Amino acid sequence: MTGKENQVVVVTGASGGIGRAVARAFGARHARVALLARGEQGLGAAADDITRAGGTALEIPTDVADFTQVDAAAERVEKEFGPIDVWVNVAFTSVFAPFSEIEPAEFRRVTEVSYLGYVHGTKAALNRMKPRDRGTIVQVGSALAYRGIPLQSAYCGAKHAIQGFNEALRCELLHDGSRVRTTMVQMPAVNTPQFSWVLSKLPDHAQPVPPIYQPEVAARAVVHAADHPRRREYWVGGSTVGTLAANAVAPGILDRYLARTGYRSQQTGAAKPAGQPANLWQPADRARDFGAHGEFDDKATPRSLQLWASRHHGLLAAAGGALAATALAAWRRAQP
């Protein structure tokens, strides 16, 4: 693989939220970053971010639900930037509503973007990486890839599908002895603009379930995963670890807990803004740039101790072993 300063990176959903923060993080390493999204205003602003950070940007308006567009984007990236080193799938859309209120066409659209968009991106990347026998694909997932919650049935279904798809693909790559790597990063609640532009049928303004993390925390995890893709997945945030652990031990109890709290915790209590845009069918950032951050800066944390521990688990294990050895030696010295 080329050096980090010369990496060719593709980020889908790069115009806002986690995708925007990820693109900016790679740009800070002077990478050549291709930005795929539908909203041209957001894409232009994201490209400016990359340039200011020291990288090189390539804007490619793309609807990831259409494989022809995704494959054409990959072809253009390789023509203008060279072989793709890292492909990051982030793009998604969703509907905040009880399942009974989601129309079949809406559910299908969420699936086409949020699940098949990852399949399309992965396919386009693999078609180019496998013949070279090198490259990395990072799937940006969620704690909701393991644990469904109310009011987000379409999104949870897509994230569960990505999880199964990525596991199957990883097994195939291992079987083939391929040096192409794929890994997944499971995210917590993140302060992104989605709560201002996802189609919502809720009476109150939607919000992420606390604790909330800033998108830069997510971006650091993605960049680390891209640099260390042998690990099958990464969990970001103590809330992700706690949720997945609880779901593994007592999923039925968690069902009942979420039934009681899941509706209230995903709404601010304030009325939904009149005229709020919805990006399900058309990009919300055609006329304005939403940026990486959402409306919850005052509630979001810019760091995660759990992420640091996850990135340094080898060091922590060694330190733990050393402490145990020291304690054992002290205990032995104290024996008569």
C-alpha positions as CSV (number, residue, x, y, z in Angstrom):
1,M,0.0,0.0,0.0
2,T,1.1,3.5,-0.7
3,G,2.1,5.8,2.2
4,K,-0.6,7.5,4.1
5,E,0.1,10.9,2.5
6,N,-0.6,9.4,-0.9
7,Q,-3.6,7.2,-0.1
8,V,-6.5,7.3,-2.5
9,V,-9.7,7.2,-0.3
10,V,-13.3,7.0,-1.3
11,V,-16.0,8.1,1.2
12,T,-19.7,7.7,0.5
13,G,-22.1,10.0,2.3
14,A,-19.3,12.5,2.4
15,S,-21.3,15.7,2.4
16,G,-22.4,15.6,6.0
17,G,-22.2,13.9,9.4
18,I,-19.8,11.0,10.0
19,G,-18.9,10.9,6.3
20,R,-17.9,14.5,6.3
21,A,-15.8,14.1,9.4
22,V,-14.1,11.0,8.0
23,A,-13.3,12.7,4.7
24,R,-11.8,15.6,6.6
25,A,-9.7,13.3,8.8
26,F,-8.2,11.6,5.7
27,G,-7.7,15.0,4.2
28,A,-5.6,16.1,7.2
29,R,-3.3,13.2,6.3
30,H,-2.9,14.7,2.8
31,A,-4.7,11.9,1.2
32,R,-6.5,12.2,-2.1
33,V,-10.2,11.9,-1.1
34,A,-13.1,11.2,-3.5
35,L,-16.4,12.5,-2.0
36,L,-19.5,10.7,-3.1
37,A,-23.0,12.1,-2.1
38,R,-26.1,13.5,-3.7
39,G,-26.1,17.1,-2.3
40,E,-23.8,19.3,-4.4
41,Q,-23.8,22.1,-1.9
42,G,-22.6,19.8,0.8
43,L,-20.1,18.2,-1.5
44,G,-18.6,21.5,-2.5
45,A,-18.2,22.5,1.2
46,A,-16.7,19.1,2.0
47,A,-14.2,19.5,-0.8
48,D,-13.2,22.9,0.7
49,D,-12.6,21.1,4.0
50,I,-10.3,18.6,2.4
51,T,-8.3,21.3,0.7
52,R,-7.9,23.4,3.8
53,A,-6.8,20.3,5.7
54,G,-4.0,19.7,3.2
55,G,-5.6,17.0,1.1
56,T,-6.8,16.8,-2.5
57,A,-10.6,16.4,-3.1
58,L,-12.6,15.1,-5.9
59,E,-16.4,15.7,-5.9
60,I,-18.6,13.1,-7.5
61,P,-22.4,13.6,-7.2
62,T,-23.6,10.0,-6.7
63,D,-26.7,8.2,-5.6
64,V,-25.4,5.0,-4.0
65,A,-28.7,3.2,-4.5
66,D,-27.7,3.1,-8.2
67,F,-24.8,0.7,-8.8
68,T,-24.2,2.1,-12.3
69,Q,-23.5,5.5,-10.7
70,V,-21.3,4.0,-8.0
71,D,-19.2,2.0,-10.4
72,A,-18.8,5.0,-12.7
73,A,-17.6,7.0,-9.7
74,A,-15.0,4.3,-8.8
75,E,-13.8,4.3,-12.5
76,R,-13.4,8.1,-12.4
77,V,-11.5,8.0,-9.1
78,E,-9.0,5.5,-10.5
79,K,-8.6,7.5,-13.7
80,E,-8.0,10.8,-11.9
81,F,-6.4,9.7,-8.6
82,G,-5.0,6.2,-9.2
83,P,-5.8,2.9,-7.6
84,I,-8.2,3.1,-4.6
85,D,-6.5,2.1,-1.3
86,V,-9.4,2.7,1.1
87,W,-13.2,2.7,0.5
88,V,-15.4,3.8,3.3
89,N,-19.2,3.2,3.1
90,V,-21.1,5.7,5.2
91,A,-24.1,6.9,3.1
92,F,-27.6,6.2,4.5
93,T,-31.1,7.6,4.8
94,S,-33.9,6.6,7.2
95,V,-37.4,7.3,8.4
96,F,-38.2,8.1,12.0
97,A,-41.6,6.5,12.6
98,P,-43.4,3.5,13.9
99,F,-43.2,0.7,11.4
100,S,-47.0,0.9,10.8
101,E,-46.6,4.4,9.6
102,I,-43.8,3.8,7.1
103,E,-45.0,3.3,3.5
104,P,-43.6,0.3,1.5
105,A,-41.9,2.6,-1.0
106,E,-40.2,4.5,1.9
107,F,-38.9,1.3,3.5
108,R,-37.7,0.1,0.1
109,R,-35.8,3.4,-0.5
110,V,-34.1,3.2,2.9
111,T,-33.0,-0.3,2.1
112,E,-31.7,0.6,-1.3
113,V,-29.6,3.5,0.1
114,S,-28.6,2.3,3.5
115,Y,-28.0,-1.4,2.7
116,L,-27.7,-1.8,-1.0
117,G,-25.6,1.4,-1.1
118,Y,-23.0,-0.5,1.0
119,V,-23.3,-3.5,-1.3
120,H,-22.8,-1.4,-4.4
121,G,-19.8,0.5,-2.9
122,T,-18.2,-2.8,-1.8
123,K,-18.7,-4.4,-5.2
124,A,-17.2,-1.4,-7.0
125,A,-14.2,-1.4,-4.7
126,L,-13.7,-5.2,-4.8
127,N,-13.8,-5.2,-8.6
128,R,-10.7,-3.1,-8.6
129,M,-9.0,-4.2,-5.4
130,K,-9.1,-8.0,-5.9
131,P,-7.1,-8.1,-9.1
132,R,-4.4,-6.1,-7.4
133,D,-4.7,-8.2,-4.2
134,R,-4.7,-5.1,-1.9
135,G,-7.0,-2.6,-0.5
136,T,-9.3,-1.9,2.5
137,I,-13.1,-1.5,2.8
138,V,-14.5,0.0,6.0
139,Q,-18.2,-0.4,6.7
140,V,-19.5,2.2,9.1
141,G,-22.1,0.3,11.2
142,S,-23.9,1.0,14.4
143,A,-24.8,-0.6,17.7
144,L,-28.2,-1.0,15.9
145,A,-26.6,-3.6,13.7
146,Y,-27.0,-6.0,16.6
147,R,-29.8,-4.3,18.6
148,G,-33.0,-3.1,17.0
149,I,-34.8,-0.1,18.6
150,P,-38.3,1.3,18.1
151,L,-39.0,4.0,15.6
152,Q,-36.0,3.0,13.4
153,S,-37.1,-0.3,11.9
154,A,-35.9,0.5,8.4
155,Y,-32.5,1.7,9.6
156,C,-32.1,-1.2,12.0
157,G,-33.0,-3.7,9.3
158,A,-30.4,-2.1,6.9
159,K,-27.6,-2.2,9.6
160,H,-28.4,-5.8,10.5
161,A,-28.2,-6.7,6.8
162,I,-24.8,-4.9,6.4
163,Q,-23.5,-6.9,9.4
164,G,-24.5,-10.3,7.9
165,F,-23.2,-9.3,4.4
166,N,-19.9,-8.1,5.7
167,E,-19.4,-11.3,7.8
168,A,-20.1,-13.4,4.7
169,L,-17.7,-11.4,2.6
170,R,-15.0,-11.5,5.2
171,C,-15.2,-15.3,5.2
172,E,-14.9,-15.5,1.5
173,L,-11.9,-13.2,1.4
174,L,-10.2,-15.4,4.1
175,H,-11.0,-18.5,2.1
176,D,-9.4,-17.0,-1.0
177,G,-6.3,-16.0,0.9
178,S,-6.9,-12.4,-0.4
179,R,-5.0,-9.5,1.0
180,V,-8.0,-7.3,0.5
181,R,-9.4,-6.5,4.0
182,T,-12.8,-5.5,5.2
183,T,-13.7,-4.4,8.7
184,M,-16.7,-2.8,10.3
185,V,-17.0,0.0,12.9
186,Q,-20.1,0.0,15.1
187,M,-21.0,3.5,16.1
188,P,-22.9,5.0,19.1
189,A,-25.3,7.9,19.0
190,V,-23.5,10.7,17.1
191,N,-24.3,14.4,16.7
192,T,-24.9,14.5,13.0
193,P,-27.3,16.5,10.8
194,Q,-29.5,13.4,10.2
195,F,-31.9,14.6,13.0
196,S,-32.5,17.7,10.9
197,W,-33.0,16.1,7.6
198,V,-34.1,12.5,7.9
199,L,-37.8,12.0,7.1
200,S,-39.6,12.1,10.5
201,K,-43.2,11.3,11.3
202,L,-42.7,11.8,15.0
203,P,-44.7,14.6,16.8
204,D,-41.5,16.0,18.4
205,H,-38.1,16.8,17.1
206,A,-35.9,13.7,16.8
207,Q,-32.7,13.4,18.7
208,P,-29.9,10.8,19.3
209,V,-30.2,8.7,22.4
210,P,-27.6,10.0,25.0
211,P,-24.7,9.6,25.5
212,I,-24.0,11.5,22.3
213,Y,-20.6,11.6,20.6
214,Q,-19.2,14.2,18.2
215,P,-18.6,13.0,14.6
216,E,-14.8,13.5,15.0
217,V,-14.8,10.5,17.5
218,A,-16.4,8.4,14.8
219,A,-13.9,9.6,12.2
220,R,-10.9,8.7,14.4
221,A,-12.3,5.2,14.8
222,V,-12.8,4.8,11.0
223,V,-9.3,6.1,10.2
224,H,-7.8,3.7,12.8
225,A,-9.8,0.8,11.4
226,A,-8.6,1.6,7.9
227,D,-5.0,1.5,9.2
228,H,-5.6,-1.8,11.1
229,P,-8.2,-3.7,9.0
230,R,-7.2,-7.2,10.2
231,R,-9.5,-6.8,13.2
232,R,-13.1,-7.9,12.1
233,E,-14.8,-5.0,13.8
234,Y,-14.5,-2.1,16.2
235,W,-17.0,-0.8,18.8
236,V,-17.0,2.9,19.5
237,G,-18.3,4.4,22.8
238,G,-19.1,2.8,26.1
239,S,-22.8,3.0,25.2
240,T,-22.2,0.6,22.3
241,V,-20.4,-1.8,24.5
242,G,-23.1,-1.7,27.1
243,T,-25.9,-2.1,24.6
244,L,-24.4,-5.0,22.8
245,A,-23.4,-6.7,26.1
246,A,-27.0,-6.3,27.5
247,N,-28.5,-7.6,24.2
248,A,-26.3,-10.7,24.4
249,V,-27.1,-11.5,28.0
250,A,-30.8,-10.4,28.4
251,P,-32.3,-9.4,25.0
252,G,-35.9,-9.9,26.3
253,I,-35.4,-7.5,29.2
254,L,-33.9,-5.0,26.8
255,D,-36.9,-5.3,24.6
256,R,-39.2,-4.3,27.5
257,Y,-36.8,-1.5,28.6
258,L,-36.8,0.0,25.1
259,A,-40.5,-0.4,24.8
260,R,-40.8,1.9,27.8
261,T,-38.1,4.4,27.0
262,G,-37.3,4.2,23.3
263,Y,-40.0,6.6,22.1
264,R,-39.3,9.4,24.7
265,S,-35.5,9.1,24.5
266,Q,-35.5,9.7,20.7
267,Q,-37.4,12.9,20.9
268,T,-36.4,16.3,22.4
269,G,-39.9,17.1,23.7
270,A,-39.9,20.2,21.5
271,A,-42.2,20.4,18.4
272,K,-40.7,19.3,15.2
273,P,-39.6,22.4,13.2
274,A,-42.0,23.4,10.5
275,G,-40.8,22.8,7.0
276,Q,-38.0,20.4,8.1
277,P,-36.4,19.0,4.9
278,A,-36.3,15.2,4.3
279,N,-33.5,13.6,2.3
280,L,-35.2,10.3,1.5
281,W,-35.9,11.0,-2.1
282,Q,-33.9,14.2,-2.7
283,P,-30.7,15.5,-1.0
284,A,-31.5,18.0,1.8
285,D,-28.2,19.8,1.1
286,R,-28.8,20.9,-2.4
287,A,-29.1,24.5,-1.4
288,R,-27.3,24.7,1.9
289,D,-24.4,23.0,3.7
290,F,-25.3,21.2,6.9
291,G,-21.7,20.3,7.8
292,A,-20.5,17.4,10.0
293,H,-22.2,18.5,13.3
294,G,-25.9,18.4,14.2
295,E,-27.8,20.5,16.7
296,F,-26.6,18.8,19.8
297,D,-23.1,20.3,20.3
298,D,-24.0,21.2,23.9
299,K,-24.8,17.6,24.7
300,A,-22.1,15.8,22.7
301,T,-18.7,14.7,23.9
302,P,-15.6,15.0,21.7
303,R,-13.8,12.0,23.2
304,S,-14.3,8.3,24.1
305,L,-12.2,6.5,26.7
306,Q,-13.6,3.3,25.3
307,L,-12.3,4.1,21.8
308,W,-8.9,4.8,23.2
309,A,-8.9,1.5,25.0
310,S,-10.1,-0.3,21.9
311,R,-7.3,1.2,19.9
312,H,-4.7,0.3,22.6
313,H,-6.0,-3.1,23.8
314,G,-2.6,-4.7,23.3
315,L,-0.9,-2.1,25.5
316,L,-3.7,-2.4,28.1
317,A,-3.3,-6.2,28.1
318,A,0.4,-5.9,28.5
319,A,0.0,-3.3,31.3
320,G,-2.6,-5.6,33.0
321,G,-0.2,-8.5,32.8
322,A,2.6,-6.5,34.2
323,L,0.5,-5.3,37.1
324,A,-0.7,-8.9,37.8
325,A,2.9,-10.1,37.8
326,T,4.0,-7.4,40.2
327,A,1.1,-8.1,42.5
328,L,1.9,-11.8,42.5
329,A,5.6,-11.2,43.2
330,A,4.6,-8.9,46.1
331,W,2.3,-11.5,47.5
332,R,5.0,-14.2,47.3
333,R,7.4,-11.9,49.1
334,A,4.9,-11.4,51.9
335,Q,4.5,-15.1,52.5
336,P,6.3,-16.5,55.6
